[in-house]
């Protein structure tokens, strides 16, 4: 029997009405469910070496659980060790120069200064003796005024020479001048900084796990050449595993940061809990995007939570989060 266009139109309208009724019924039923849907997300780390080199050791394999501080791999350290040894030698040389600057003159140098001071003091004694002899003679007219002035000038010159040599001897005994000592100390600090940088670069050739986690994949094997800054493996730290789920806009206020939630997933342990760490400041609509009163009921906020334990939680696995207050 051939259907008329009017009958076809009526049938389409009846089917559309039935579908809309089912959508509204099941949609509101889902909104009143005791659980919220979400999934597990992980942010892996990709440890790499800052220097290119041959991979001499790999200490983990895919799927291994590692503790914080465990060495993951090592790139050939020969180049880094050579730079470290050179920095060590430079630091020792700088410290030796600084110590020498404080130690003062050597015995032979001090002996020369002491001899010069002794000779200058002898000249001063002779000049003072000559002045003592000329002054009385000048007072009685037996010596001229010029002779007295000459004797006084000789005494003053000898006295100044003694003071200058004594100061040089003191400097030689106490060490170099203050600015020279400061320069020597600055060279020590520079050499120590270079040593620290060399040791840091050497340590970067054998990176360690920053926290407990699981090895997701290994990209190189011992003997292969590793380019600089190329990830050698992928690691998923336990503290970078989180839950992501969506909360209706009418209940978003219940999920403030710090709120405890319960969740479950297939194959996971019982009684799992997490703490809300992030709530999106912007809502989003679940599809289909039809702006109506019913669509407003499907407005949700993204919420992230840190699980109390990441053991057994696999990124991408769906989860059910128990609603707060229900």
C-alpha positions, 0 to 999 in steps of 0.5 A: 500500500502506498503511503500518502505524504501526510501519513509519512509526515505524521509518522516522522512527527510521532517518532520524533516526539517519542525520541524527545520524550525518551531523551528528556526522561533518560536525560533527567534520570541520568542527572539524578544518578548517584554518580558522576562520570569521569576518567583518569588522567596522567601527565608523564615526564620525559627525562633527557640528557642535556648533552649528547652521548652514548647511552651506557646504562639503563636501570629501568624497563617499561612497567617498572615501579620506581621510588624517588631518587632512583637513577634512571639511566646514564649517558657516557660521563667521560666528557662531563668528568673531564670538565669536572676535573678541570674545574676542580684543578682551577678551584684548587689553584685559586684557593692556593693563590688566595692563601698565598696572598694572606700568608705574606712575604717569603723568608728571603723577601722579609730578610731583604726588607729587614736589612734595609730597615736596619741600614736606614736606622743606622743612617738615622742614628748617624744623622741624629748624632751629627745634628747633636754635634752641630746644634751646640756649635751653631748656638755659639757661632762655631758652625754656620746656620747652613750647616745646622739646616743641612744636619736637620734636613739629613735627620728628617730625610733619614727618619722618613726613609726609616718609616717608609721601609718599616711600613713596607716590612709590615705589609710584607709580614701581614700579606698583600694589600686588601684589594689584592686579597679581595681579588684573590677571594673573588677568583676563588668564588668564580672557580667554585661556581664553575666547579658547581656547574660542572658537577651539576652537568655531570649529575644531569647525565645520570638523572634520577626519578623526582618522585615515585612513579611508573615507567611508561616507555623506554625509547633507547637501549644501552649502546645507542647514541642519545641526542641532547635533550632527547627523551630517553624514557617516559615516566608517570609520577604518582603525584601527576595522576589525577581524576577528571569528572564533570559536575552539573552547574546546580551542584558545582558549589559543593566541590570546592578545592579541598573537598573529599570525594569517593570514586570507583573504577573497573578492576580498582581497589575498594574505597578509593578517595580523592581530594578536589584540587581544581574547579574550572571557572567556566562551564561547558555544555554537554552535546547536543548544544541546544539552548533551552531550559533543558539544556541549562540542566546539562551545563557542567563544570570540569573538576580535577581531584588528586587521588589519595593513592595512585596505585593501580590507576591507569590513565584513560580508565573511566571512573564513577565519582560518588556525588557529594551529599548523596 
